[in-house]
Amino acid sequence: MHISALRHEEIRQLLLQYPDGLTSTAICAFLRNPPHPRTVQRWLAELAATGIVTVSGRARATVYQLTTPIKPAPAQLAEPSAPFDTTDGIPLSEQGREIYAYVRRPRTGRTPIGYDRNFLDDYVPSQTWYLNEATRRHLRNIGETDAFGRPAGTHGRAILNRLLIDLSWASSRLEGNTYSRLDTQKLIEFGRHAQGKGAQDAQMILNHKAAIELLLDDAESVGFDVHTLLSLHGLLSENLMPDPDASGRLRFRPVQISGSVFIPLAMPQVIEECFHGILGKAAAISDPFEQAFFMLVQLPYLQPFEDVNKRVSRLAANIPLIKNNLSPLTFIDVPDRTYVDAILGVYEMNRIELLRDLFVWAYERSAKEYVAVRKSLADPDPLRLRYRPQLREIVIDIVRSRRQDVLEAMERFAAEHIEARDQDAFVEMVQDELKRLHPGTLARYRLRLSEFEAWREARKLL
């Protein structure tokens, strides 16, 4: 029995993780649904005959090593040279065009490849740079806001409503979501589901909204740590995973990438090690734009979750931007095919130039968009900005407890938590917020629809 393409790639992936080689017994133990050991030996002999593996040692001590894989091109870190126009109007560097040409080949014309841990291990924060100094300086110049130096998340909260709509819509669209921007706005602001659209599309957008609000509400504490990333995945994947238990957890099952010749890691312990490695290196990076781009590169490449990996990476890329009060990266106008091509360049070639070209172009558009947005918006209510956590706390308490002494509860809370000069205004603000509360704003307070409905019914009885 000849080795199948799937078994071929499974063994290649396994040997990539063990550059010193493995015996046939060890390989058999690692394989999913392992066949008879003699079958594995025949497969390895076949791979050795075609030059895929090399053989050393004798008898039971025979070791099989993967022949040094030849990548389509070296993982250079050169910055874009003179731009070239391509489809979608995005200027591509020469290196970006090389990647673009390769990943557009049919799958049969691309070299199957597994996860290469060296791609992560070789990155050294403050020594390795995916974005050179000139690019980082350019992005900071266009991304700085008037909230520079203020508490983390100040700028994001000032543009909250627009950011929720833009990022939820654009990120969802990259996943094939059919909601229009107007549909998204109606869903987020008024809780209105678009007619003729699937429930999954609405769920995806509402999940984005909840995850973005987490980043803004907890801007001081979120970061590149396990709790933040698992929380993001838990919110973004809610009610969308075939296995609900996989939501908010690292995967322990193999996954496949549709349309790609890349085979992700399969061993849970290695996935966990690399996940912690990504977070540790991201946290050690000093520049927010390098942090953002690093997450866009490394997190999808690892595929630490059973699904929703790219969505997590796009929101995680906004963590350093939100914390530093820089313009967000909303992915508005990013063509889905070009984005997929750029990610495939990372998966199949370990090359970042096409994704970098797209990242710089996308951030330039996002930053320009939000300069205009910020000018068109009224200045945010300073009282609401100052007491945002307290407002959230009292609204949650009133709704969940279904209090009848609402005014007394608000006044007691204000007396304990709000400066004396602001207490009357705070109570008035809470009253206004309760009047405006509707299904589309529940995620802002982490309230369930059932809690809101029960509270509304209790109010009718007063």
Stockholm file with secondary structure:
# STOCKHOLM 1.0

chainA/1-462         MHISALRHEEIRQLLLQYPDGLTSTAICAFLRNPPHPRTVQRWLAELAATGIVTVSGRARATVYQLTTPIKPAPAQLAEPSAPFDTTDGIPLSEQGREIYAYVRRPRTGRTPIGYDRNFLDDYVPSQTWYLNEATRRHLRNIGETDAFGRPAGTHGRAILNRLLIDLSWASSRLEGNTYSRLDTQKLIEFGRHAQGKGAQDAQMILNHKAAIELLLDDAESVGFDVHTLLSLHGLLSENLMPDPDASGRLRFRPVQISGSVFIPLAMPQVIEECFHGILGKAAAISDPFEQAFFMLVQLPYLQPFEDVNKRVSRLAANIPLIKNNLSPLTFIDVPDRTYVDAILGVYEMNRIELLRDLFVWAYERSAKEYVAVRKSLADPDPLRLRYRPQLREIVIDIVRSRRQDVLEAMERFAAEHIEARDQDAFVEMVQDELKRLHPGTLARYRLRLSEFEAWREARKLL
#=GR chainA/1-462 SS CCCCHHHHHHHHHHHHHCTTCBCHHHHHHHSSSCCCHHHHHHHHHHHHHTTSEEEESCGGGCEEEECCCCCSSCCCCCCCCSCBCCGGGCCBCHHHHHHHHHHTSCGGGSCCEECCTHHHHTCCTTTCCSSCHHHHHHHHHHHBCTTTTSSTTHHHHHTHHHHHHHHHHHHHHTTTCCCCHHHHHHHHHHCCCCTTCCHHHHHHHHHHHHHHHHHHHTTTTCCSSHHHHHHHHHHHTTTTCSSGGGTTSCCCSCCCCTTCCEECCCCHHHHHHHHHHHHHHHHHCCCHHHHHHHHHHHHHHHCCSSSCHHHHHHHHTTHHHHHTTBCCCCCTTCCHHHHHHHHHHHHHHCCCHHHHHHHHHHHHHHHHHHHHHHHHSCCCCHHHHHTHHHHHHHHHHHHHHTCSCHHHHHHHHHHHHSCGGGHHHHHHHHHHHHHHCCGGGGGGGTCCHHHHHHHHHHHHTC
#=GC SS_cons         CCCCHHHHHHHHHHHHHCTTCBCHHHHHHHSSSCCCHHHHHHHHHHHHHTTSEEEESCGGGCEEEECCCCCSSCCCCCCCCSCBCCGGGCCBCHHHHHHHHHHTSCGGGSCCEECCTHHHHTCCTTTCCSSCHHHHHHHHHHHBCTTTTSSTTHHHHHTHHHHHHHHHHHHHHTTTCCCCHHHHHHHHHHCCCCTTCCHHHHHHHHHHHHHHHHHHHTTTTCCSSHHHHHHHHHHHTTTTCSSGGGTTSCCCSCCCCTTCCEECCCCHHHHHHHHHHHHHHHHHCCCHHHHHHHHHHHHHHHCCSSSCHHHHHHHHTTHHHHHTTBCCCCCTTCCHHHHHHHHHHHHHHCCCHHHHHHHHHHHHHHHHHHHHHHHHSCCCCHHHHHTHHHHHHHHHHHHHHTCSCHHHHHHHHHHHHSCGGGHHHHHHHHHHHHHHCCGGGGGGGTCCHHHHHHHHHHHHTC
//
